[in-house]
Amino acid sequence: MVNVPKQRRTFCKKCKVHKLHKVTQYKKSKERRASQGRRRYDRKQQGFGGQTKPIFRKKAKTTKKIVLRMECSECKFRKQTPLEAMQAL
């Protein structure tokens, strides 16, 4: 478990100067039901024939890399910075 400050002074690519950034943790967004891949998969799954695509079951990693999402307080430009793999933030 790691504590990360809520704000950080770091370089903003858009402002081209060090500014205060708001720090949050990146989280995966909700899957879109109408995306091309989802529509293709749903169409393929219809009817008889069982599971059509392989289901991955050989998971090797126990932890994921934490990604920090930083937002510039001036221009609202966002950037992401990965940290090393850890259980939780």
Secondary structure, 3 states (H helix, E strand, C coil): CCCCCCEEEEEECCCCEEEEEEEEECCCCCCCCCCHHHHHHHHHHCCCCCCCCCCCCCCCCCCEEEEEEEEECCCCCEEEEEEEEECCC
